[in-house]
Amino acid sequence: MSGVRLARPVDAQAIAAVEVETWRTTYAGILPDEVLVGLSVDGRTRHWRTELERAPKGIWVWRDNSGAISGFGQCGRQRDLSLPFQGEISMLYVQTDAQDNGIGRQLLLALLATLLASDCRTILTWVLRSNPSRYFYDHMGARALLERQIPVAGHLIDAVGYGWDDPSLVLDRWVRSGHHWAP
């Protein structure tokens, strides 16, 4: 059955494959070619296996009916303590051929619910300014609040910080309209 669930260490390679594929398609022309060519599913698998063995609580995956993972997201406490946000969505990626099917929405709702359950009442995510998918966050009730350059693979890239002042309203709105995030 398709849906979201918490990620497990066994998902590391599938998560890495989604990450590498989405970076190469989404960030072509945005990030330098050498960054995209240098991405390795094997290298990212090692990273994700370590993450999932250490702290899987904030990592969610989307599995299709065959059990294949076609999207994932990660959240946790805000890493930049100078910002007035308690929680952060650090990643949300859906394979290109699986986009526009509600997968990103389902993952985002799971991430927001996870952060709310951890007493994070204000949430921020950074999106590269040139990422054409950044307007998804507007649709999901976030507002563009901040702009800065962020380090990505050794390069400073323009980014927009999208935030939710009250993410519980977003969850309530989508649940009332029949879009549940639970697996």
C-alpha positions in Angstrom: 0.0 0.0 0.0 1.3 3.5 -0.8 1.8 6.2 1.7 4.2 7.8 4.2 6.1 6.0 6.9 9.1 6.7 9.1 12.3 5.7 7.4 14.4 2.8 8.5 18.1 2.0 7.9 17.2 -0.5 5.2 15.8 2.6 3.2 19.2 4.3 3.0 20.0 3.3 -0.6 16.6 4.2 -1.9 16.7 7.6 -0.1 20.2 8.2 -1.6 18.9 7.3 -5.1 16.0 9.8 -4.8 18.3 12.5 -3.5 20.9 12.1 -6.2 18.3 11.9 -9.0 16.4 15.0 -7.8 19.5 17.0 -7.3 20.7 16.2 -10.8 17.4 17.1 -12.4 16.3 20.0 -10.2 19.6 21.8 -9.8 21.0 21.4 -13.3 21.9 24.9 -14.4 21.6 26.1 -10.8 24.5 24.3 -9.2 27.9 23.8 -10.9 28.0 20.7 -13.1 31.0 19.3 -11.2 28.8 19.2 -8.0 26.0 17.3 -9.7 28.4 14.9 -11.5 30.2 14.2 -8.3 27.2 13.0 -6.5 27.3 9.3 -5.6 24.5 7.1 -4.6 27.0 4.9 -2.7 28.4 7.9 -0.8 24.9 9.2 0.0 23.8 5.7 1.1 26.6 5.7 3.7 25.4 9.1 4.9 21.8 8.0 5.1 22.5 4.7 6.8 24.4 6.6 9.5 21.5 9.2 9.9 18.9 6.5 10.1 20.8 4.4 12.6 21.4 7.6 14.7 18.1 9.5 14.6 15.4 8.2 12.3 12.6 10.1 14.1 12.4 13.0 11.7 13.0 11.2 8.4 9.9 10.1 6.4 9.6 8.3 3.1 6.9 7.8 0.5 6.4 4.3 -0.8 4.4 3.5 -3.8 2.1 0.4 -4.2 5.1 -1.7 -5.1 7.0 -0.6 -2.1 9.5 1.6 -4.0 10.5 4.8 -2.3 10.0 7.8 -4.5 10.3 10.7 -2.0 11.6 11.6 1.4 11.8 14.4 3.9 13.8 15.2 7.0 13.1 17.6 9.8 14.4 18.5 13.3 15.1 21.3 15.6 16.3 24.6 14.0 20.1 24.4 13.5 20.6 28.1 13.2 19.9 29.4 16.7 20.0 33.0 15.5 16.7 32.5 13.7 13.4 32.9 15.5 12.1 29.4 14.4 12.0 26.3 16.6 11.9 23.7 13.9 13.4 23.2 10.5 12.6 21.1 7.4 16.0 20.4 6.1 15.1 18.3 3.1 12.0 17.4 1.0 12.6 15.6 -2.3 10.3 13.7 -4.7 11.5 12.0 -7.8 10.8 14.0 -10.9 8.5 11.4 -12.5 6.5 11.1 -9.2 5.9 14.9 -8.7 2.5 16.5 -8.9 0.7 13.5 -7.4 0.4 14.8 -3.8 3.5 13.0 -2.5 5.3 16.2 -1.5 2.2 17.4 0.3 1.9 14.1 2.2 5.6 14.2 3.2 5.3 17.8 4.2 2.3 17.1 6.4 4.2 14.3 8.1 7.2 16.6 8.7 5.0 19.4 10.1 3.2 17.0 12.4 6.5 15.5 13.6 7.8 19.0 14.5 4.6 20.0 16.2 4.7 16.8 18.3 8.2 17.9 19.3 6.9 21.3 20.5 8.2 23.2 17.5 5.5 25.8 16.9 7.4 27.9 14.3 9.0 26.2 11.4 11.4 27.2 8.6 12.8 25.6 5.4 15.4 26.9 3.0 14.8 26.6 -0.7 17.2 27.6 -3.5 15.9 30.7 -5.1 16.2 29.3 -8.6 14.4 26.0 -7.7 11.2 26.1 -9.7 9.4 23.9 -7.1 9.8 26.5 -4.3 6.3 27.9 -4.9 5.0 24.5 -3.5 5.6 26.0 -0.1 3.4 29.0 -0.8 0.6 26.6 -1.7 1.2 24.8 1.5 0.7 27.9 3.7 4.3 29.0 4.1 5.5 32.6 3.5 8.8 33.7 2.0 10.3 35.4 5.0 14.1 35.5 4.6 16.7 35.6 2.0 20.4 34.7 2.3 23.2 32.8 0.6 23.6 29.3 1.9 26.6 27.0 1.4 25.8 24.1 -0.9 28.7 21.7 -1.8 31.3 24.5 -1.3 29.4 27.2 -3.2 27.2 30.0 -1.8 23.8 29.9 -3.4 20.9 32.3 -3.1 18.1 30.8 -1.0 14.7 31.8 0.3 13.5 30.9 3.8 9.9 29.8 3.9 8.2 29.8 7.2 5.1 28.8 9.1 4.1 30.9 12.1 1.4 28.4 13.0 1.9 25.1 11.2 -1.0 23.6 13.1 -3.3 25.6 10.9 -1.8 24.0 7.8 -2.4 20.5 9.2 -5.9 21.4 10.2 -6.8 22.8 6.8 -5.5 19.7 4.9 -7.0 17.2 7.3 -10.4 18.9 7.0 -10.1 18.6 3.2 -9.5 14.9 3.5 -5.7 14.8 3.1 -4.3 12.7 5.9 -0.5 12.3 6.4 -0.6 9.3 8.6 0.7 6.0 7.1 
